[in-house]
């Protein structure tokens, strides 16, 4: 499905943005993820120079948590930083953030030899910088392992992790594997690895109750009634009346010509029924109640044609998207 905005004849898309104060990005990692929403972080990430990054893998997150938005930031003397924003589907509240500096992503090192000494030093300095910064915020954490021997033995394998649990709602885990070791054993081989990962968890978000979950049967019925009224107005070509069911921002943008073209794409002689209802997140993290309609006579699975309708929190139509499957 293509969710890029195309107002002419296909669908209408209005993005509402929430601006997060940029002082949380005065450093390269967030000091805290409590109270953070996806919309603000995506906006701030763009301001910080992050570029949206497409993963080749799929995560299996905990129940209710969506696939992450991932950003790439350029780094000096280290592999580029990947930042993973994991958020709840119900309201876009941040569950946790992962920061990853990994030579396997962008390092370009020789897979069978230790990294250059300058790179090893950069990783050690970065780990120490992060550990010091977090300790200043949350106090002394629990440490396992040691990285200090790496400077004396670049071909060795070293690991360290530091964990902080200052309260019941906060967990921070900093870990690193720095290894210049190469060894082949039968059909397996151990190759050099250079990686730092920092997790920031919002434990309290797991149990927070919100009002932006999937619409219940009563709300679906109300939203369906709005769509049916809009549909009747478009069928009769009463475009002025049909605009009354749009969100205020969308109402200002849509023209009668565009509505006429949308009307031409709908088969009014066939019955439309609800195929699915739930919540849809836009790229800025805004959660909209959403209903998908299919033609009753379409027995395909999934349906060959759908009409996706997303509503703002006042029950107005914010997005209208006919979708055809080839």
Beta strands, then each sheet from edge to edge (+ up, - down):
strand 1: 11-12
strand 2: 51-52
strand 3: 69-73
strand 4: 81-87
strand 5: 94-102
strand 6: 142-145
strand 7: 157-167
strand 8: 170-179
strand 9: 183-185
strand 10: 188-190
strand 11: 193-202
strand 12: 272-281
strand 13: 287-295
strand 14: 305-311
strand 15: 317-324
sheet 1: 1+ 15- 14+ 13- 12+
sheet 2: 2+ 3- 4+ 5- 11+ 8- 7+ 6-
sheet 3: 9+ 10-
end
